[in-house]
């Protein structure tokens, strides 16, 4: 029973930290474009032309 006095506050602190991190990521715009990154790996990059000087 005494383990609950340790485990419950630790679990609450960890969950609050995850919520704060999620809110920070949403407000900073990391989840704005969910379509482009998975499709980006399907297309080849345009080859860079070497500059002859």
C-alpha positions in Angstrom: 0.0 0.0 0.0 2.8 2.4 0.7 4.2 1.9 -2.8 1.1 3.8 -4.0 2.4 6.9 -2.2 5.5 6.8 -4.4 4.1 5.4 -7.7 1.1 7.6 -8.0 2.9 11.0 -7.8 5.6 9.7 -10.1 3.1 8.6 -12.7 1.3 11.9 -12.4 4.5 13.9 -12.9 5.5 11.8 -15.9 2.0 12.2 -17.5 2.0 15.9 -16.9 5.4 16.2 -18.6 4.2 14.3 -21.6 1.2 16.5 -21.9 3.4 19.6 -21.7 5.7 18.2 -24.4 2.8 17.4 -26.6 1.3 20.9 -26.3 4.7 22.4 -27.0 5.1 20.3 -30.2 1.6 21.1 -31.4 2.1 24.9 -30.9 5.5 24.8 -32.6 4.0 23.3 -35.7 5.6 19.9 -35.9 2.3 18.2 -36.7 1.1 20.7 -39.4 2.1 18.6 -42.5 1.5 14.9 -42.0 1.2 14.0 -45.7 4.5 15.2 -47.3 7.2 13.4 -45.2 5.9 9.8 -45.8 5.7 10.5 -49.5 9.0 12.3 -49.8 10.9 9.0 -49.6 9.1 7.7 -52.6 10.6 10.2 -55.1 14.2 10.5 -56.1 16.1 13.7 -55.4 16.9 15.8 -58.4 20.6 15.2 -59.1 22.8 18.2 -58.5 24.7 19.5 -61.5 28.4 19.9 -60.8 29.7 23.4 -61.4 32.6 23.4 -63.8 34.8 26.4 -63.1 
